[in-house]
Amino acid sequence: MLADFDSGRHLGFLLDCVSREIRKAVSRGVSEINVENCNVNHGWLVGFLERQTEPVFQKDLEKIFHFPKSTLADMVQTLEKSGYIAKAPIDGDGRKKQIIVTEEGKKFTSLAETQILAVDEYITKDITPEQMDLVVEVLEKMRKNAEDYKAYVEIKKED
């Protein structure tokens, strides 16, 4: 049984390895431009926030980014301490605070997104647009299937 496991293709493991290498490549570039305490996830998050036209709240980010609540809370706290984002009350309700990007955060976004694009360009060299379309299509199907797996497991438990 273990021999079967060892000789198989394990997509989760491969995707995790690719993901880690991409994050490390982007982080190396971001660290070279002297951005402290921030990583590629921070870049994606601040960039997303900067492009929003409607108020965004921390709870919204949990749904969009699929980060655990505690991870997202830590990210928001780090970004706030770094001066890249701020929380502002909305409609005079002190309990409900939207997340806004500061001027310093906009500079960070520009630098981080430049690095993300550079890594994307480098790692996709020699891959045709048609191949990339197929990769994205397959990965999106896998993401959806993995998301649906929770319901599948729950149904199996009932049987």
C-alpha positions in Angstrom: 0.0 0.0 0.0 2.8 2.5 0.9 4.6 1.7 -2.4 1.4 2.7 -4.3 1.3 5.9 -2.3 5.0 6.7 -2.9 4.7 6.0 -6.7 1.6 8.1 -7.2 1.3 11.7 -8.3 0.1 13.8 -5.4 -1.3 17.0 -6.8 -1.8 18.6 -3.4 1.9 18.1 -2.6 3.0 19.4 -6.0 0.7 22.4 -5.8 1.9 23.2 -2.3 5.5 23.0 -3.4 4.8 25.3 -6.4 2.9 27.7 -4.2 5.7 27.9 -1.7 8.3 28.5 -4.4 6.2 31.3 -5.9 5.7 33.0 -2.5 9.4 32.8 -1.7 10.3 34.3 -5.1 7.9 37.2 -4.6 9.0 37.6 -1.0 12.7 37.8 -2.0 11.8 40.6 -4.4 9.7 42.4 -1.9 12.4 42.1 0.8 14.9 43.6 -1.7 12.8 46.7 -1.9 12.9 47.1 1.9 9.4 46.3 2.8 9.4 45.0 6.3 7.0 42.6 8.0 5.1 42.0 4.7 4.7 39.0 2.4 3.0 38.2 -0.9 -0.4 37.6 0.8 -0.1 41.1 2.2 0.5 42.5 -1.3 -2.5 40.7 -2.7 -4.7 41.9 0.2 -3.6 45.5 0.1 -3.9 45.5 -3.7 -7.4 44.1 -3.5 -8.4 46.7 -1.0 -7.0 49.6 -3.0 -9.1 48.6 -6.1 -12.4 48.5 -4.2 -15.0 51.2 -4.8 -17.3 50.1 -2.0 -16.4 49.9 1.8 -14.7 46.6 2.7 -14.8 45.0 6.2 -12.6 42.3 7.7 -15.5 39.8 7.5 -15.7 40.4 3.7 -12.0 39.5 3.4 -12.5 36.2 5.1 -15.0 35.1 2.4 -12.9 36.5 -0.5 -9.4 35.2 0.5 -10.4 32.0 2.3 -8.0 32.7 5.1 -8.8 31.4 8.6 -10.2 34.2 10.8 -7.1 34.3 13.0 -4.7 34.4 10.1 -6.6 37.3 8.5 -6.8 39.1 11.9 -3.0 38.8 12.2 -2.5 40.1 8.6 -4.8 43.1 9.2 -3.0 43.9 12.4 0.4 43.6 10.8 -0.6 45.8 7.9 -2.2 48.3 10.2 1.0 48.5 12.4 3.1 48.9 9.2 0.9 51.9 8.2 -0.4 50.3 5.0 -4.0 50.2 6.0 -6.2 51.9 8.6 -9.7 51.2 10.0 -12.2 54.0 9.7 -15.7 54.1 11.2 -18.5 54.2 8.6 -21.7 56.2 8.8 -20.8 57.4 12.3 -21.1 53.8 13.7 -18.0 53.3 15.7 -18.5 49.5 15.9 -18.4 49.0 12.1 -15.1 49.9 10.6 -14.1 49.7 7.0 -10.5 49.0 6.0 -8.9 51.6 3.9 -5.5 51.8 2.2 -3.1 54.6 3.3 -0.7 56.5 1.0 2.1 54.3 2.4 0.0 51.2 1.5 -0.5 52.5 -2.1 3.3 52.6 -2.4 3.6 49.1 -1.0 0.9 47.8 -3.4 2.7 49.3 -6.4 6.0 47.7 -5.3 4.5 44.3 -4.4 2.4 44.1 -7.5 5.4 44.9 -9.7 7.2 42.0 -8.1 4.3 39.7 -8.4 4.0 40.5 -12.1 7.7 40.0 -12.6 7.6 36.5 -11.0 4.5 35.6 -13.0 6.2 36.6 -16.2 9.4 34.6 -15.3 7.6 31.4 -14.2 5.4 31.3 -17.2 8.1 31.8 -19.8 7.9 29.2 -22.6 4.3 28.5 -21.7 1.8 29.4 -24.5 -1.3 31.4 -23.7 -3.4 28.3 -24.6 -1.4 26.2 -22.1 -1.9 28.9 -19.4 -5.7 29.0 -20.1 -5.8 25.2 -19.6 -3.7 25.4 -16.4 -6.1 28.1 -15.0 -9.2 26.1 -16.0 -7.9 22.9 -14.4 -6.7 24.6 -11.2 -10.1 26.4 -10.9 -11.9 23.1 -11.2 -9.6 21.5 -8.6 -10.2 24.4 -6.3 -13.9 24.0 -6.6 -13.8 20.3 -6.2 -11.6 20.7 -3.0 -14.1 23.2 -1.7 -17.0 20.8 -2.4 -15.2 17.9 -0.7 -16.3 19.1 2.7 -20.0 18.4 1.7 -19.0 15.1 0.2 -17.3 14.0 3.4 -20.4 15.1 5.5 -22.7 13.0 3.2 -20.3 10.0 3.5 -20.5 10.2 7.3 -24.2 10.0 7.2 -24.2 6.8 5.1 
